[in-house]
Amino acid sequence: MWIFYLSLTVLLFILTILPKIQHSHWIFRVPEFGKIQITFFTVFTFILGFFVKDSPYFWYFQGLLILMFVHHSIILIKYTPLYPVKKFSQKYKSSDKVHFISANVYQFNTEYDRFIKLIEKCKPDMFLTMESNEDWEKALRKLEKEYPFQHKVTLENTYGMHFYSKLKIESSQTHYFVADDIPSIEAHLKTEDGFSFVFFGVHPPPPSPTEEETSKERDGDLLSTAKRVTEIKKPVIVVGDFNNVAWSKSSILFRKTSHLIDPRIGLSFVSTFHAKYRLLRFPIDLMFHSEEIFIEDLKTLDNFGSDHLPVFCEFFIDYEQEEEQEERIDYATEEEKAEAEEMIEEGKKEDGERDAVVTEG
């Protein structure tokens, strides 16, 4: 039992240290995803230690576990209701509430009707699908009467993306920031009560042993989006499967260089992947917004057969309260801006070598 305790302690220490090494290989980046689980197992191992105590080095290992727990907790507590964040309420000069759903549908999920029923039940003003291919596009046609404004990027490589809206899309475009098979959607919309805003849908590739060897394309794509956001003088929302967690260095750099706010801070993790395994669920479907946008609700919805849970958001736009929310914005230093530019260039140079058509398995 002592060997088991010792092995767990060493493993947890390695998983804690690896993300601190700023290397783009997936071995160093993947442990970032499991910080919640690592914290849980750190507590478990600490308690286990009192049942197997039979070494003069016992308190050294227990002390190490305490340090790891404190380290992870300082980072994670920001994404819980325990972290104080000022709350705002809708006022008479605010826009009406707007609702959207963001969902990685999983390209090989054929339970189209479950997703359609989810949309019909929640009745969002707009929704974004990721990994949606031609089969998904055909299945979603029955919603087009209710959602007459659309922007479609139909691909078979698991990076297809479709955006449907009841609100008028005044203009939209598809960006291919770092690769010609990784799209992002930029849609300029106007609410029925006259408030304009911009919606970005993103889905960069993940660093993993089965997909991209490094995080270079992911980080380059996200930071390219951040750079584009700073050129826009309207309220902005960036939504999607970031294949990243909010506390990673590249996510924080995205937040700082885009001048956007992470609504999870002071709220909750809103973990989405993997939908079938609650204890191994990571918050990788993220959202960021500008200071004119105020989040009323942000949560996951029921699984519809995908490997990701869908995310539901309710927000309103208010120009009079934006100055009070602006204090939540962190701005990048000149050094961080230069680092972001370097990461964008590295992402463009990286060759993902993805198949144009991906089949299951």
C-alpha positions as CSV (number, residue, x, y, z in Angstrom):
1,M,0.0,0.0,0.0
2,W,2.9,2.3,0.7
3,I,4.2,1.8,-2.9
4,F,0.7,2.7,-4.2
5,Y,0.6,5.9,-2.1
6,L,4.2,6.8,-3.2
7,S,3.4,6.1,-6.9
8,L,0.3,8.2,-6.8
9,T,2.2,11.1,-5.2
10,V,4.9,11.0,-7.8
11,L,2.4,10.7,-10.7
12,L,0.4,13.7,-9.4
13,F,3.6,15.7,-9.0
14,I,4.6,14.9,-12.6
15,L,1.2,15.9,-13.9
16,T,1.4,19.1,-11.9
17,I,4.9,20.0,-13.2
18,L,4.5,19.1,-16.9
19,P,2.1,22.0,-17.8
20,K,4.6,24.4,-16.3
21,I,7.1,23.4,-19.0
22,Q,6.2,25.7,-21.9
23,H,6.5,23.2,-24.7
24,S,3.7,22.7,-27.3
25,H,3.9,18.9,-27.4
26,W,0.7,17.2,-26.3
27,I,2.5,15.5,-23.4
28,F,3.0,18.9,-21.7
29,R,-0.4,20.3,-22.7
30,V,-2.9,17.5,-22.0
31,P,-2.3,17.5,-18.1
32,E,-3.7,21.1,-18.1
33,F,-7.1,19.6,-18.9
34,G,-7.3,17.4,-15.9
35,K,-6.5,20.0,-13.2
36,I,-9.9,19.4,-11.4
37,Q,-9.3,15.7,-11.4
38,I,-5.7,16.1,-10.3
39,T,-6.8,18.2,-7.4
40,F,-9.4,15.6,-6.3
41,F,-6.8,12.8,-6.4
42,T,-4.3,14.9,-4.5
43,V,-6.8,15.1,-1.6
44,F,-7.6,11.4,-1.9
45,T,-3.9,10.6,-1.8
46,F,-3.3,12.8,1.2
47,I,-6.1,11.1,3.1
48,L,-4.8,7.7,2.0
49,G,-1.4,8.5,3.4
50,F,-2.7,8.4,7.0
51,F,-3.7,4.7,6.5
52,V,-0.3,3.6,5.1
53,K,2.1,5.7,7.2
54,D,5.2,3.6,7.6
55,S,8.2,5.7,6.4
56,P,10.3,8.4,8.0
57,Y,9.7,10.4,4.8
58,F,5.9,10.3,5.2
59,W,5.5,14.0,6.1
60,Y,7.8,15.1,3.3
61,F,5.3,13.5,0.8
62,Q,2.3,14.8,2.7
63,G,3.8,18.2,2.6
64,L,4.3,17.9,-1.1
65,L,0.7,16.9,-1.5
66,I,-0.4,20.0,0.5
67,L,1.7,22.3,-1.7
68,M,0.2,20.7,-4.8
69,F,-3.4,21.1,-3.4
70,V,-2.8,24.8,-2.6
71,H,-1.2,25.4,-6.0
72,H,-4.2,23.9,-7.9
73,S,-6.8,25.4,-5.6
74,I,-5.5,29.0,-6.0
75,I,-6.0,28.6,-9.8
76,L,-9.3,26.7,-9.7
77,I,-11.1,28.8,-7.0
78,K,-11.4,31.6,-9.6
79,Y,-13.8,29.4,-11.5
80,T,-16.2,28.8,-8.6
81,P,-18.9,31.0,-6.9
82,L,-16.4,31.4,-4.0
83,Y,-14.5,33.9,-6.0
84,P,-16.1,37.4,-5.6
85,V,-17.4,39.0,-8.8
86,K,-19.8,41.9,-9.0
87,K,-23.2,40.9,-10.3
88,F,-25.2,43.1,-12.7
89,S,-28.9,43.2,-13.4
90,Q,-30.8,44.1,-16.6
91,K,-31.9,47.7,-16.7
92,Y,-34.5,49.6,-18.8
93,K,-31.8,50.7,-21.3
94,S,-30.4,47.2,-21.7
95,S,-31.2,45.1,-24.7
96,D,-33.8,42.3,-24.4
97,K,-32.3,39.0,-23.3
98,V,-30.6,36.9,-26.0
99,H,-30.2,33.1,-25.8
100,F,-27.8,30.8,-27.7
101,I,-26.7,27.2,-27.7
102,S,-23.2,26.1,-28.6
103,A,-22.8,22.3,-29.3
104,N,-20.1,20.1,-30.6
105,V,-22.5,17.5,-32.1
106,Y,-19.8,14.9,-32.8
107,Q,-19.7,14.2,-36.6
108,F,-20.5,10.5,-36.3
109,N,-23.5,11.0,-33.9
110,T,-26.6,10.2,-35.9
111,E,-29.1,11.1,-33.2
112,Y,-30.2,14.2,-35.1
113,D,-33.7,14.3,-33.7
114,R,-32.4,14.5,-30.1
115,F,-30.5,17.6,-30.9
116,I,-33.5,19.1,-32.9
117,K,-35.8,18.4,-29.9
118,L,-33.3,20.2,-27.6
119,I,-33.4,23.3,-29.9
120,E,-37.2,23.1,-30.1
121,K,-37.4,22.8,-26.3
122,C,-35.0,25.6,-25.4
123,K,-35.9,27.9,-28.3
124,P,-32.6,29.8,-28.4
125,D,-32.3,32.9,-30.6
126,M,-29.3,31.3,-32.3
127,F,-27.2,28.2,-32.1
128,L,-23.8,27.0,-33.3
129,T,-22.9,23.4,-34.2
130,M,-19.4,22.1,-34.5
131,E,-18.3,18.9,-36.2
132,S,-21.4,19.2,-38.4
133,N,-21.0,17.7,-41.8
134,E,-23.4,17.3,-44.8
135,D,-25.5,14.7,-43.0
136,W,-26.0,17.1,-40.1
137,E,-26.8,20.0,-42.4
138,K,-29.5,17.9,-44.1
139,A,-31.0,16.9,-40.7
140,L,-31.0,20.5,-39.5
141,R,-33.0,21.8,-42.6
142,K,-36.2,21.2,-40.7
143,L,-35.2,24.1,-38.4
144,E,-34.4,26.6,-41.2
145,K,-37.9,28.0,-41.3
146,E,-37.6,28.9,-37.6
147,Y,-34.0,30.1,-38.1
148,P,-34.0,31.9,-41.4
149,F,-30.5,33.3,-41.1
150,Q,-27.6,30.9,-41.5
151,H,-23.9,30.6,-42.1
152,K,-22.7,27.1,-43.1
153,V,-19.3,25.7,-43.4
154,T,-19.9,22.0,-44.3
155,L,-16.8,19.8,-44.0
156,E,-16.3,16.1,-43.5
157,N,-13.0,16.5,-41.5
158,T,-14.7,16.9,-38.1
159,Y,-14.3,20.7,-38.3
160,G,-17.5,21.6,-40.1
161,M,-19.5,24.4,-38.5
162,H,-23.0,25.7,-38.9
163,F,-24.6,28.8,-37.4
164,Y,-28.4,29.4,-37.3
165,S,-30.2,32.5,-36.1
166,K,-33.6,34.1,-35.6
167,L,-31.8,37.4,-35.4
168,K,-30.8,39.1,-38.6
169,I,-27.3,38.4,-39.8
170,E,-26.2,41.6,-41.4
171,S,-23.0,40.1,-42.6
172,S,-20.8,37.1,-42.0
173,Q,-17.6,35.5,-43.2
174,T,-15.5,32.4,-42.7
175,H,-12.0,32.8,-41.5
176,Y,-9.2,30.2,-42.0
177,F,-6.6,31.8,-39.7
178,V,-3.9,29.1,-39.6
179,A,-5.1,26.3,-41.9
180,D,-7.4,26.0,-44.9
181,D,-9.4,23.2,-43.3
182,I,-9.9,24.8,-39.9
183,P,-12.8,27.4,-40.1
184,S,-14.0,30.1,-37.8
185,I,-17.3,32.0,-38.3
186,E,-17.7,35.7,-37.8
187,A,-21.3,36.9,-37.9
188,H,-22.5,40.4,-37.4
189,L,-26.1,40.4,-35.9
190,K,-28.7,42.9,-34.8
191,T,-31.3,42.2,-32.1
192,E,-35.0,43.1,-32.7
193,D,-34.6,46.0,-30.3
194,G,-31.7,47.5,-32.4
195,F,-28.5,46.3,-30.6
196,S,-25.7,45.2,-32.8
197,F,-23.1,42.6,-31.8
198,V,-20.6,40.1,-33.3
199,F,-20.7,36.4,-32.8
200,F,-17.5,34.3,-33.3
201,G,-17.7,30.5,-33.5
202,V,-14.3,28.7,-33.1
203,H,-13.1,25.1,-33.1
204,P,-9.3,24.7,-33.3
205,P,-7.7,21.2,-33.3
206,P,-6.6,19.7,-29.9
207,P,-3.1,18.6,-28.9
208,S,-3.5,14.9,-28.3
209,P,-1.9,11.5,-29.2
210,T,-4.6,10.8,-31.7
211,E,-4.9,14.2,-33.4
212,E,-2.3,17.0,-33.4
213,E,1.1,16.4,-31.9
214,T,1.4,19.9,-30.7
215,S,-0.8,22.8,-29.6
216,K,0.6,25.2,-32.2
217,E,-2.4,25.3,-34.6
218,R,-4.8,25.5,-31.7
219,D,-3.0,28.4,-30.0
220,G,-2.3,30.1,-33.3
221,D,-6.0,29.9,-34.4
222,L,-7.3,31.2,-31.0
223,L,-4.8,34.1,-30.9
224,S,-5.6,35.0,-34.5
225,T,-9.3,35.3,-33.4
226,A,-8.2,37.5,-30.5
227,K,-6.3,39.7,-32.9
228,R,-9.4,40.0,-35.1
229,V,-11.6,40.8,-32.2
230,T,-9.6,43.9,-31.2
231,E,-10.3,45.3,-34.7
232,I,-14.1,45.2,-34.1
233,K,-15.8,48.2,-32.4
234,K,-19.0,46.3,-31.4
235,P,-19.9,44.0,-28.5
236,V,-18.3,40.6,-29.2
237,I,-18.9,37.0,-28.1
238,V,-16.4,34.2,-28.9
239,V,-17.9,30.8,-28.4
240,G,-17.0,27.2,-29.3
241,D,-15.0,24.1,-28.6
242,F,-11.7,25.7,-27.7
243,N,-10.0,22.3,-27.0
244,N,-8.4,24.2,-24.2
245,V,-9.1,25.1,-20.6
246,A,-9.6,28.6,-19.2
247,W,-6.5,28.4,-16.9
248,S,-4.0,27.4,-19.6
249,K,-1.4,29.9,-20.6
250,S,-2.7,30.2,-24.2
251,S,-6.3,30.8,-22.9
252,I,-5.1,33.5,-20.5
253,L,-3.1,35.0,-23.4
254,F,-6.2,34.9,-25.6
255,R,-8.3,36.7,-22.9
256,K,-5.6,39.4,-22.4
257,T,-4.9,40.0,-26.1
258,S,-8.6,40.0,-27.1
259,H,-9.6,42.3,-24.2
260,L,-12.5,39.9,-23.4
261,I,-14.0,38.6,-20.2
262,D,-14.2,35.0,-19.1
263,P,-17.7,34.6,-17.6
264,R,-16.7,31.4,-15.8
265,I,-14.7,33.4,-13.3
266,G,-16.8,33.7,-10.2
267,L,-19.4,31.3,-11.7
268,S,-18.5,27.6,-12.3
269,F,-16.3,25.3,-14.5
270,V,-19.2,24.5,-16.9
271,S,-17.5,21.2,-17.8
272,T,-18.6,19.7,-21.1
273,F,-16.3,16.8,-22.3
274,H,-16.6,13.9,-22.0
275,A,-20.4,13.9,-21.8
276,K,-20.6,10.2,-20.8
277,Y,-18.0,10.2,-18.0
278,R,-18.8,12.7,-15.3
279,L,-15.6,12.1,-13.3
280,L,-13.5,12.6,-16.4
281,R,-15.2,15.8,-17.7
282,F,-13.2,18.8,-18.7
283,P,-14.4,22.4,-19.3
284,I,-13.1,22.8,-22.9
285,D,-16.2,24.4,-24.6
286,L,-15.4,28.0,-23.6
287,M,-16.9,31.5,-24.1
288,F,-15.5,35.0,-23.8
289,H,-17.3,38.3,-24.2
290,S,-16.7,42.1,-24.3
291,E,-17.6,44.5,-21.5
292,E,-20.9,45.6,-23.1
293,I,-22.3,42.0,-22.7
294,F,-23.6,40.8,-19.4
295,I,-24.2,37.1,-18.7
296,E,-27.4,36.1,-17.0
297,D,-27.0,32.4,-17.2
298,L,-24.3,29.9,-18.5
299,K,-24.8,26.2,-18.1
300,T,-24.6,22.8,-19.7
301,L,-27.7,21.1,-21.1
302,D,-28.7,17.4,-21.4
303,N,-26.6,15.1,-23.5
304,F,-28.1,14.4,-27.0
305,G,-25.7,11.6,-28.0
306,S,-22.5,13.6,-28.6
307,D,-19.3,13.3,-26.6
308,H,-19.7,17.0,-25.6
309,L,-22.5,18.5,-23.6
310,P,-24.2,21.5,-25.2
311,V,-23.7,25.0,-23.6
312,F,-26.6,27.3,-23.0
313,C,-26.1,31.1,-22.5
314,E,-28.4,33.9,-21.7
315,F,-27.1,37.5,-22.0
316,F,-28.1,41.1,-22.6
317,I,-26.2,44.1,-24.0
318,D,-25.9,47.3,-21.9
319,Y,-23.7,50.3,-22.9
320,E,-24.4,52.3,-19.7
321,Q,-23.0,49.6,-17.3
322,E,-20.0,48.6,-19.4
323,E,-17.6,50.9,-17.6
324,E,-18.3,49.0,-14.4
325,Q,-17.6,45.7,-16.0
326,E,-14.4,46.9,-17.8
327,E,-12.4,46.4,-14.6
328,R,-12.7,42.6,-15.2
329,I,-10.5,43.0,-18.3
330,D,-6.8,42.1,-18.1
331,Y,-4.6,43.7,-20.8
332,A,-1.6,42.0,-22.3
333,T,1.8,43.5,-21.8
334,E,4.0,44.3,-24.8
335,E,6.0,41.1,-24.1
336,E,2.7,39.1,-24.1
337,K,1.6,40.7,-27.4
338,A,4.9,39.8,-29.0
339,E,4.5,36.2,-27.7
340,A,1.0,36.0,-29.2
341,E,2.3,37.1,-32.6
342,E,5.0,34.5,-32.4
343,M,2.4,31.8,-31.6
344,I,0.2,32.9,-34.5
345,E,3.2,32.5,-36.9
346,E,4.1,29.1,-35.5
347,G,0.5,28.0,-35.9
348,K,0.5,29.0,-39.6
349,K,3.7,27.1,-40.2
350,E,2.5,23.9,-38.6
351,D,1.2,21.2,-40.9
352,G,-1.7,19.4,-39.3
353,E,-1.8,16.7,-42.1
354,R,-5.6,16.1,-41.6
355,D,-7.7,14.0,-44.0
356,A,-10.3,15.9,-46.0
357,V,-12.8,13.1,-45.1
358,V,-12.6,11.5,-41.7
359,T,-14.4,8.2,-41.0
360,E,-15.3,6.9,-37.6
361,G,-12.6,4.7,-36.0
